[in-house]
Amino acid sequence: MPGSDGETMEAKDVQGLVVALERLAAALEALGAKQGAGVRWPDEEGLAYWYRRVGGRGVLQPVRRPHRLRLDDLKDIEPQKARVVRNTEQFLAGRPANNVLLTGARGTGKSSLVKALLTEYADRGLRLVEMEKADLVDLPDVLACLETRPERFIVFVDDLSFEEGEPAYKMLKSVLDGSVWAQPDNVLLYATSNRRHLMPEFFHENEGARHVGEEVHPAEAVEEKISLSERFGLWVSFYPFSQEEYLTIVAHWLRSFGAGEVEIEAARPEALQWAIERGSRSGRVAWQFARDWAGRHGLPRQDA
């Protein structure tokens, strides 16, 4: 019949399209299997990684120029440094070690200490993965990815604090201690915060506290807020620097720029005035003053 050839050709075209679609579906399925669910390890490796979401998918993006701070650059925090270094060395040796919460005043070296660990121990297999607080809902996927790697990782969350109802709070609490899924042996979590209990506390929340004999029973709202920080096995507190400690830090950074002792002594009044204007005698303020002073006096640039 006249139409039979046309109908046959049309059927063949449809059949060919079906085959092409099946092949495309198989290719996409294979690609998905290759990438795996959740977070994929990057093709380009580095010493430090930044976790971010791209196109709805979690990505570990290598940091091309990580901070190269040294432990010796961190002055007047020797007790805190010793505790964190000891815990990190236990971890690198495959011995038991704790997740760490570093708390205290701004600019006193909390995050700098974590970054300096990478400089000190990268050659022993330590790697750093920085996550934003909002991305902690993806923490199980990140840990599942890192668990398959031979390196040892510190997942670093800087300036961690929560407000009421944030989903990342429950997820972090569950992962640290309370989930049926154990934290990988090659991963620790180090977090910094200006709040020791990580959430704002209000006077009215203590109204539910009750006293039984000499024992105090905090209200449930307060217990809930301190329960997350209690899941960090090691607490390390940092304190504001005295004037002399601040000037010691200023002197260290000025020396790193090549300033001589006479110049450093002459810069002390300027450094104190700088701190007064900034309202802080922190290590960060000392570093910023040293950069400004070195730039004005034509000294070479140093990055930290």
C-alpha positions as CSV (number, residue, x, y, z in Angstrom):
1,M,0.0,0.0,0.0
2,P,1.2,3.5,-0.8
3,G,1.3,4.6,2.9
4,S,3.0,1.5,4.2
5,D,6.6,2.7,3.4
6,G,5.9,6.1,5.1
7,E,4.4,4.4,8.1
8,T,7.4,2.0,8.3
9,M,9.9,4.9,8.1
10,E,8.0,6.8,10.8
11,A,8.0,3.7,13.0
12,K,11.7,3.3,12.5
13,D,12.3,7.0,13.4
14,V,10.4,6.6,16.6
15,Q,12.2,3.4,17.4
16,G,15.6,5.1,16.8
17,L,14.6,8.0,19.0
18,V,13.6,5.6,21.8
19,V,17.0,3.9,21.5
20,A,18.8,7.2,21.6
21,L,16.9,8.3,24.7
22,E,17.6,5.0,26.4
23,R,21.3,5.4,25.7
24,L,21.2,9.0,27.1
25,A,19.4,7.8,30.2
26,A,22.1,5.1,30.7
27,A,24.9,7.6,30.2
28,L,23.4,9.9,32.8
29,E,22.9,7.1,35.2
30,A,26.5,6.0,34.8
31,L,27.7,9.6,35.3
32,G,25.6,9.8,38.5
33,A,27.0,6.5,39.8
34,K,30.6,7.8,39.0
35,Q,30.0,11.0,40.9
36,G,28.2,9.2,43.8
37,A,25.6,10.6,46.0
38,G,26.2,13.7,48.2
39,V,29.6,15.3,48.0
40,R,32.2,14.4,45.4
41,W,35.9,14.5,46.0
42,P,37.5,17.2,43.7
43,D,39.6,16.3,40.8
44,E,42.1,19.0,41.8
45,E,43.5,18.3,45.3
46,G,44.9,20.8,47.8
47,L,45.9,21.3,51.4
48,A,42.7,23.2,52.3
49,Y,39.2,23.0,50.9
50,W,36.2,25.2,51.1
51,Y,32.8,23.5,51.1
52,R,30.1,25.2,49.0
53,R,27.0,24.4,47.0
54,V,27.1,24.7,43.2
55,G,24.0,24.0,41.1
56,G,22.4,22.3,44.1
57,R,25.3,20.0,44.7
58,G,27.9,20.0,47.4
59,V,31.5,20.7,46.2
60,L,34.8,20.6,48.0
61,Q,36.7,23.5,46.3
62,P,40.5,23.5,46.8
63,V,41.9,26.7,48.3
64,R,44.7,27.8,46.0
65,R,46.4,30.2,48.5
66,P,45.7,29.0,52.0
67,H,46.9,31.2,54.9
68,R,50.5,30.2,55.8
69,L,50.5,31.2,59.5
70,R,53.0,29.5,61.7
71,L,52.5,28.4,65.3
72,D,55.5,30.6,66.3
73,D,53.6,33.6,64.9
74,L,50.9,33.3,67.6
75,K,52.1,35.1,70.7
76,D,50.9,35.1,74.3
77,I,48.5,32.1,73.9
78,E,50.9,29.4,74.9
79,P,48.5,27.4,77.2
80,Q,45.8,27.4,74.5
81,K,48.3,26.5,71.8
82,A,49.7,23.6,73.8
83,R,46.3,22.0,74.4
84,V,45.2,22.3,70.7
85,V,48.6,21.0,69.4
86,R,48.5,18.1,71.8
87,N,45.0,17.1,70.7
88,T,45.9,17.5,67.0
89,E,49.1,15.4,67.4
90,Q,47.1,12.6,69.1
91,F,44.7,12.7,66.1
92,L,47.5,12.5,63.6
93,A,49.0,9.6,65.4
94,G,45.8,7.6,65.2
95,R,45.2,7.9,69.0
96,P,41.9,9.1,70.6
97,A,41.3,12.9,70.2
98,N,38.4,15.3,70.7
99,N,36.4,17.7,68.7
100,V,37.5,21.2,69.8
101,L,35.6,24.4,70.6
102,L,37.7,27.5,70.8
103,T,35.9,30.4,72.5
104,G,36.6,33.9,73.7
105,A,37.3,37.5,72.6
106,R,37.5,38.5,69.0
107,G,41.0,38.7,67.4
108,T,42.8,36.7,70.1
109,G,44.0,33.9,67.8
110,K,41.3,31.3,67.7
111,S,41.0,30.9,64.0
112,S,44.6,31.7,63.4
113,L,45.6,28.8,65.6
114,V,43.5,26.4,63.5
115,K,45.0,27.7,60.3
116,A,48.5,27.4,61.7
117,L,48.0,23.7,62.4
118,L,47.7,23.2,58.6
119,T,51.1,24.9,58.0
120,E,52.7,22.8,60.8
121,Y,51.2,19.4,60.0
122,A,50.4,19.3,56.3
123,D,53.4,17.1,55.6
124,R,51.9,14.5,58.0
125,G,48.7,14.3,56.0
126,L,46.6,16.9,57.8
127,R,44.0,18.7,55.6
128,L,41.5,21.5,56.4
129,V,37.9,21.7,55.2
130,E,36.2,25.0,56.0
131,M,32.4,25.1,56.2
132,E,29.9,27.9,56.7
133,K,27.4,27.5,59.4
134,A,24.5,27.4,57.0
135,D,26.0,24.4,55.2
136,L,26.3,22.2,58.3
137,V,23.0,20.6,57.2
138,D,25.2,18.9,54.6
139,L,27.8,17.7,57.2
140,P,26.9,14.0,57.0
141,D,27.5,14.1,53.3
142,V,30.8,15.8,53.7
143,L,31.9,13.3,56.4
144,A,30.9,10.4,54.2
145,C,33.1,11.8,51.4
146,L,36.1,12.4,53.7
147,E,35.8,9.0,55.3
148,T,36.9,7.3,52.1
149,R,40.2,9.3,52.0
150,P,43.6,8.4,53.4
151,E,44.3,11.9,54.7
152,R,43.2,13.2,58.2
153,F,40.8,16.2,58.1
154,I,39.9,19.0,60.4
155,V,36.5,20.3,59.5
156,F,36.7,24.0,60.5
157,V,33.7,26.2,61.3
158,D,34.7,29.8,62.1
159,D,32.6,32.2,64.3
160,L,30.0,29.5,65.1
161,S,26.8,30.6,66.8
162,F,23.1,29.9,66.3
163,E,19.8,31.6,66.7
164,E,16.6,29.8,67.6
165,G,15.2,27.3,65.1
166,E,18.2,27.1,62.8
167,P,18.3,23.6,61.1
168,A,22.1,23.4,61.2
169,Y,22.0,23.4,65.0
170,K,20.1,20.1,65.2
171,M,22.2,18.5,62.5
172,L,25.5,19.5,64.2
173,K,24.3,18.3,67.5
174,S,23.2,14.9,66.1
175,V,26.5,14.4,64.2
176,L,28.7,15.2,67.2
177,D,27.0,12.9,69.6
178,G,23.6,11.4,69.3
179,S,23.3,9.8,65.9
180,V,23.5,6.1,65.2
181,W,26.2,7.0,62.6
182,A,29.7,7.3,64.1
183,Q,32.0,10.1,63.3
184,P,34.8,8.9,61.0
185,D,38.1,8.2,62.6
186,N,40.0,10.5,60.2
187,V,37.9,13.6,60.8
188,L,37.7,16.0,63.7
189,L,35.6,19.2,64.0
190,Y,37.3,22.4,65.2
191,A,35.0,25.4,65.7
192,T,35.5,28.9,67.0
193,S,32.9,31.1,68.7
194,N,32.5,34.2,70.7
195,R,29.8,32.4,72.7
196,R,30.8,29.4,74.8
197,H,27.3,27.9,74.6
198,L,26.9,28.8,70.9
199,M,23.3,30.2,71.3
200,P,22.0,33.4,72.9
201,E,20.8,33.0,76.5
202,F,18.1,35.1,78.2
203,F,17.4,35.7,81.8
204,H,13.8,34.5,81.5
205,E,15.0,31.1,80.5
206,N,16.4,30.6,84.1
207,E,13.0,31.2,85.6
208,G,12.3,27.5,85.2
209,A,15.3,26.4,87.3
210,R,14.3,24.6,90.4
211,H,16.3,23.9,93.6
212,V,16.4,20.5,95.3
213,G,18.5,20.7,98.5
214,E,21.8,22.0,97.4
215,E,21.4,20.9,93.8
216,V,20.4,23.2,91.0
217,H,18.3,21.9,88.1
218,P,18.5,24.3,85.1
219,A,15.4,24.9,83.0
220,E,15.1,22.7,80.0
221,A,15.6,25.7,77.7
222,V,19.0,26.4,79.2
223,E,19.9,22.7,79.1
224,E,19.1,22.5,75.4
225,K,21.3,25.5,74.7
226,I,24.4,24.2,76.5
227,S,24.0,20.7,75.2
228,L,25.7,21.4,71.9
229,S,28.8,22.9,73.3
230,E,29.0,19.9,75.7
231,R,29.4,17.7,72.7
232,F,32.8,19.2,72.0
233,G,35.3,17.2,74.1
234,L,37.9,19.9,74.4
235,W,37.0,23.5,75.3
236,V,39.8,26.1,74.9
237,S,39.2,29.7,76.2
238,F,40.9,32.8,74.9
239,Y,41.1,36.1,76.7
240,P,41.7,39.8,75.8
241,F,45.4,40.8,75.7
242,S,47.0,43.2,78.1
243,Q,48.7,46.3,76.9
244,E,52.2,44.6,77.1
245,E,51.0,41.5,75.4
246,Y,49.5,43.6,72.6
247,L,52.8,45.4,72.1
248,T,54.7,42.1,72.1
249,I,52.5,41.0,69.2
250,V,53.0,44.3,67.4
251,A,56.8,43.9,67.8
252,H,56.7,40.4,66.4
253,W,54.9,41.4,63.3
254,L,57.0,44.5,62.8
255,R,60.1,42.3,62.9
256,S,58.6,40.0,60.3
257,F,58.4,43.0,58.0
258,G,62.1,43.8,58.7
259,A,61.8,46.6,61.2
260,G,64.7,47.1,63.6
261,E,64.5,47.2,67.4
262,V,64.9,51.0,67.4
263,E,62.1,51.4,64.9
264,I,59.9,49.0,66.9
265,E,60.4,50.9,70.1
266,A,59.6,54.2,68.4
267,A,56.4,52.6,67.0
268,R,54.9,51.8,70.4
269,P,53.0,55.0,71.0
270,E,51.5,54.8,67.5
271,A,50.5,51.2,68.1
272,L,48.8,52.1,71.4
273,Q,46.9,55.0,69.7
274,W,45.9,52.6,66.9
275,A,44.4,50.2,69.5
276,I,42.6,53.0,71.2
277,E,41.0,54.1,67.9
278,R,40.0,50.5,67.2
279,G,38.7,49.9,70.7
280,S,40.6,46.7,71.0
281,R,44.1,45.3,71.8
282,S,43.7,42.1,69.9
283,G,46.2,40.1,67.8
284,R,44.3,41.1,64.7
285,V,44.6,44.8,65.5
286,A,48.3,44.3,66.1
287,W,48.7,42.7,62.7
288,Q,46.7,45.4,61.0
289,F,48.8,48.1,62.7
290,A,52.0,46.4,61.6
291,R,50.9,46.2,58.0
292,D,50.0,49.9,58.0
293,W,53.2,50.9,59.6
294,A,55.3,48.7,57.2
295,G,53.5,50.1,54.2
296,R,54.0,53.7,55.3
297,H,57.7,53.1,55.9
298,G,58.3,51.3,52.6
299,L,59.0,47.8,54.0
300,P,58.2,44.8,51.9
301,R,54.8,43.1,52.0
302,Q,54.3,40.0,54.1
303,D,51.2,37.8,53.9
304,A,49.7,35.9,56.8
